Amino acid sequence: MSGQTDVSPINTWIGMPVLSLATGNKLGFVTQVLIDPLSGVLAGVALDRDSLAYDQIYSFGRDAIMAVSDLAVQPLEESGLADGRNAKRLIGAQVVTESGEVLGTISNVLITLKPPPFAVYAVRRSLLDKILGREFYLSASESHALSDDSERLIVQDSVADLAAADLETAVARAMTVRTFTPPQRPAAEDDEGDETVVRFADEDETVLRFRDEDETIVRQPKTGT
């Protein structure tokens, strides 16, 4: 299984509707993906002036994010998510080691789809990397500090040696250090065999998450010979 199929770039969530599982009502549209930029934990999403905490999200789908109920959405100021950092603001931030070495700039923020979801940063070292599409990856949990303007992310010196050349390695490495228990999801009584389908914007890959078995099945794209 490729680690790349287990993550979703944040731009695929922006503008996505949030629907209530209990009533089918549309609760709003995602305007921001909120993360803790140092622990890497997904805090939730913002919907204009409202917010939806991660523990109130039932599933991430191809076409919508499902909230557990209409009451899951709360005003941002009352939800405790106001301190969450807008993940999009981190794109373009310089990654600097504690000893002052610039490793590159964040080119994308990706969120893992398996619970508990957390952020992975894609980083480019130079303009040439951008032209050639080259990146390396590091877990947001390896961060040390983030400037108030989100323009500089400070990381430990060891990150220079631990940065992964491929996304699969970065995700696997980050999962080995996660020790907290993911929030429990309320299960619908009649959803046995139901599934959530998540596709990347380029439609190259599909992820199926079966709620009754709590596992991920990946369909790999066909490659030409």
Sequence and secondary structure as in RCSB ss.txt:
>XXXX:A:sequence
MSGQTDVSPINTWIGMPVLSLATGNKLGFVTQVLIDPLSGVLAGVALDRDSLAYDQIYSFGRDAIMAVSDLAVQP
LEESGLADGRNAKRLIGAQVVTESGEVLGTISNVLITLKPPPFAVYAVRRSLLDKILGREFYLSASESHALSDDS
ERLIVQDSVADLAAADLETAVARAMTVRTFTPPQRPAAEDDEGDETVVRFADEDETVLRFRDEDETIVRQPKTGT
>XXXX:A:secstr
  GGGGEEEGGGTTT EEEETTT  EEEE  EEEE TTT BEEEEEETTEEEEGGGEEEE SS EEESSGGGEEE
HHHHT TTSEEGGGGTT EEEETTS EEEEEEEEEEESSSS BEEEEEE SHHHHHHT  EEEEGGGEEEE TTS
 EEEE TTHHHH BSSHHHHHHHHHHT  S        TT TT EEEEE TT S EEEEETTTTEEEEE      
